[in-house]
Every structure is written in structure tokens, then in C-alpha cells.
Amino acid sequence: MELAAFVDLTPWHRFGFIAANAAILDAVKGYSSVHVVDLSLTHCMQIPTLIDSMATKLIINKEQRPPLLKLTVVLAESPPPPLLGVSYEELGLKLVSFATTRNVAMEFRIIYSSYSEGLSSLIEQLRLDPLVSNEALVVNCHMMLHYIPHETLSSSRSFFLKELRDLNPTMVTLIEEDADFTSSNFISRLRSLFNYMWIPYDTADTFLTCGSEQRQWYEADIGWRIDNVVAKEGAERVERLEPKSRWFKRMREAEFTGVEFGEAVWREVKTMLEEHAGGWGMKRDVDENDEVERFVLTWKGHSVVFASAWVVPMNRVDGCSYMEA
């Protein structure tokens, strides 16, 4: 089963794709070059849609070309599922070829870095990159930052975000699952796991036939995660989700400011949800600490995934409103 088909099975990932791409497009208007650092569990499955949007929404007239797209991806040892099935070099060739058909000039770069080490080599390489006039730096974090060790609020996650802030990015998108698997107490962690992981099993009954190849692929992914939370400890336990409230605290402490998604994004996500089972929904969530509205994907009223966008306070984003934290 191809990864693209796996991603399309539910809104689990597509929800974040739509929200993040909309925020990115708003942030990069007027730039001649856009550098996207894609930290994504789905191995750039979001990028073709972003390329399409850049080709149609970031040009003013027919004589104007879309901005240059520079895409940087991280290749880590022993990545979690779902697996890509092809090399990143082959993936890069396919993306560049696709971008060419959309009249978007594109560069693709692979950086070897480790989430267990806080992506330190990625940060170092981004620091060394030469400054380019009128270039936007976008960091797209799609369900991967929870693989950076956490332990305390002064952990590698917070350190990474502060180092990221020092790079002065134009936009950071943060899409994560809204659960807490960080407790050192096994019983507490098991309870949190039960209260969250019933959702992917329940959704599977609405669209996948028992015994089908798709169902086996889907449940193998869930099973890997459950085994990691329950049976692993120390450095081997990498599935350490945190709730949105804790992530937002980290982002504010790193001196990022939240950006609201517009009504057009709300409508686009709602239209996408109509393609899926009736249990899926979306709610607006306003964090009491900054009063910025975010979107949360729900299943039968239970929070599943949250989408958020962040800027450095000096970086104004046309078309989006934001407030100081």
C-alpha cells in the first residue's frame, strides 16, 4: 500500500496539511524565494498541494513566476512508521519533477540529523546557510517534534524551539496529536494511551474492511505506537506526545506569537471532512494565555489533532491576525 493512499484514508494528516499550507501561503506572499524545512511524519506528502497552491495563488499576473521553493528534509536513523518505501533521493527527484510541471522552480536538500539529539545538526546547518535577499524561512512541524526528548519543560524540545526562534523564521507551523504520553508512571501513561488510542481503532471500523490490506497496514502503525508506549523505556520510548497546552507554553517561552487561521481555512477543512465518515468534526480552540484561535480535529467530539501557526513578533503576516502572548 502506497503512503499517499494511507495518508488519504482519514483526515488525521490532511487536516494539518490544509491548515499549515494556508498559513504558509499567507506568510510568504511577496517573497521571491521560500525555504521550507519539512519536519513531517508523512515524508513530504503535504508538499505537492503546497506546490500547486504556490503556482496559482502567489502570482499576480501571467508574466510573473511563482517564488523559488527550497525544500529541506531531515533523514533520521530508524524513523517511526509510516515508512516511505523509496529513498529520499528518489522522493526529491519526483517532487522537483512535479514542481516543474507547475512552473515552480524547486531545490531539494537532505540533512542527516537526529531527533534524539534535538536536531542539533539541522539547526547548525540552517545557521550556516547564506542569507538570501527576500527569502522566507518556513519550518513545518507535522507530528515529529514529540520525538525530541522532553523530560521537563526545560528539555531538548524547549531548547530546540529557542534555537529555532534565533533563526528568525517567517513562519513555524506546529501540528501535533493532542494527548499526553510523557508520564514516567506506567499506570498513568497506560490510562492516557487507552483514552486516546481507541480513536484510530474506532475510526477504522467506519472505512476499512476487517482483514483487508489497508486495515492491516493501518493497524500495524497503531500497534507499533502502542508497543512503544507500553513496552519500551528510556531512549527506546520515543512516542512521547504532549497536549497542546504544554506545546503552546513551550512556544510562548521561546518567544513565538500565535497566528489565527482565517474563515477560508475553516471552510476548506470542513469541506475536506465531508469526504470522510460522519464522526469527524472540527472545533475552534482559544488558548486562555494568548486568546489566539486554533483548530482542533475531533472524532465523536474527542480532540485528536491540533493545528497552530506561529511567528516571531517582528514578522508581520499579511492576511492573518495575531496577538502578543
RAKA-V392955 format. One record per backbone hydrogen bond with DSSP energy under -1.0 kcal/mol. CO is the residue of the C=O (numbers start at 1). NH is the residue of the N-H. E is the energy in kcal/mol with one decimal. If there is no record, write none. Layout:
CO;NH;E + CO;NH;E
//
This chain:
2;6;-1.9 + 3;7;-2.7 + 4;8;-1.6 + 6;9;-1.0 + 11;15;-2.5 + 13;17;-2.0 + 14;18;-2.4 + 15;19;-1.9 + 16;20;-2.7 + 17;21;-2.6 + 18;22;-2.0 + 19;23;-2.0 + 20;24;-2.7 + 21;25;-2.6 + 22;26;-1.9 + 23;27;-1.9 + 24;28;-1.8 + 28;31;-2.0 + 32;68;-2.2 + 33;136;-2.7 + 34;70;-3.1 + 35;138;-3.3 + 36;72;-2.8 + 37;140;-2.7 + 39;142;-2.8 + 40;43;-1.1 + 44;47;-1.3 + 46;50;-1.4 + 47;51;-2.8 + 48;52;-2.4 + 49;53;-2.3 + 50;54;-2.5 + 51;55;-2.1 + 52;56;-1.1 + 53;57;-3.1 + 54;58;-1.0 + 61;64;-1.2 + 68;34;-3.3 + 69;107;-2.5 + 70;36;-3.2 + 71;109;-2.7 + 72;38;-2.7 + 73;111;-2.6 + 75;113;-1.2 + 87;91;-2.2 + 88;92;-2.7 + 89;93;-1.9 + 90;94;-2.1 + 91;95;-2.3 + 92;96;-2.5 + 93;97;-2.2 + 94;98;-2.4 + 95;99;-2.7 + 96;100;-2.0 + 97;101;-1.4 + 99;104;-2.7 + 100;103;-1.6 + 105;69;-2.8 + 107;71;-3.1 + 109;73;-2.6 + 111;75;-2.4 + 114;119;-2.7 + 115;118;-1.9 + 119;123;-2.1 + 120;124;-2.3 + 121;125;-2.1 + 122;126;-2.5 + 123;127;-2.0 + 124;128;-1.6 + 125;129;-1.2 + 132;135;-1.1 + 134;32;-1.4 + 134;33;-1.4 + 136;35;-3.5 + 137;170;-2.2 + 137;171;-1.5 + 138;37;-3.2 + 139;173;-2.3 + 140;39;-2.8 + 141;175;-3.0 + 142;41;-2.1 + 144;147;-1.9 + 145;148;-1.8 + 149;157;-1.0 + 150;152;-3.3 + 152;155;-1.3 + 155;159;-2.2 + 156;160;-2.8 + 157;161;-2.2 + 158;162;-2.1 + 159;163;-2.2 + 160;164;-2.5 + 161;165;-2.4 + 162;166;-1.6 + 164;167;-1.2 + 165;168;-1.8 + 171;139;-2.3 + 172;310;-2.8 + 173;141;-2.8 + 174;308;-1.4 + 175;143;-3.1 + 176;306;-2.7 + 177;179;-1.6 + 185;189;-2.3 + 186;190;-2.7 + 187;191;-2.2 + 188;192;-2.1 + 189;193;-2.3 + 190;194;-2.4 + 191;195;-2.3 + 193;197;-3.2 + 196;199;-1.7 + 198;202;-2.6 + 199;203;-2.7 + 200;204;-1.5 + 201;205;-1.0 + 203;206;-1.7 + 204;207;-1.2 + 204;208;-2.3 + 209;212;-2.1 + 212;216;-2.3 + 213;217;-2.4 + 214;218;-2.7 + 215;219;-2.8 + 216;220;-1.9 + 217;221;-1.6 + 218;222;-1.7 + 219;223;-2.9 + 220;224;-2.0 + 221;225;-1.5 + 222;226;-2.4 + 223;227;-2.5 + 224;228;-1.9 + 225;229;-2.1 + 226;230;-2.4 + 227;231;-2.8 + 233;236;-1.3 + 234;237;-1.2 + 236;238;-1.2 + 238;240;-1.8 + 241;181;-2.3 + 243;247;-1.8 + 244;248;-3.0 + 245;249;-1.5 + 246;250;-2.1 + 247;251;-2.6 + 248;252;-2.4 + 249;253;-2.3 + 250;254;-1.6 + 251;256;-2.2 + 252;255;-1.8 + 257;311;-2.6 + 262;266;-1.6 + 263;267;-2.4 + 264;268;-2.0 + 265;269;-2.6 + 266;270;-2.3 + 267;271;-2.2 + 268;272;-1.9 + 269;273;-2.4 + 270;274;-1.2 + 272;275;-1.7 + 273;276;-1.8 + 277;280;-1.6 + 279;300;-2.9 + 281;298;-2.7 + 283;296;-2.3 + 285;294;-3.2 + 287;290;-1.1 + 287;291;-2.8 + 292;287;-1.4 + 294;285;-2.9 + 295;307;-2.6 + 296;283;-2.3 + 297;304;-3.0 + 298;281;-2.2 + 299;302;-2.0 + 302;299;-2.2 + 304;178;-2.1 + 305;297;-3.2 + 306;176;-1.6 + 307;295;-1.2 + 308;174;-2.6 + 309;259;-2.7 + 310;172;-2.6 + 311;257;-3.1 + 312;315;-3.1 + 314;316;-1.1 + 317;320;-1.5 + 321;260;-2.3
//
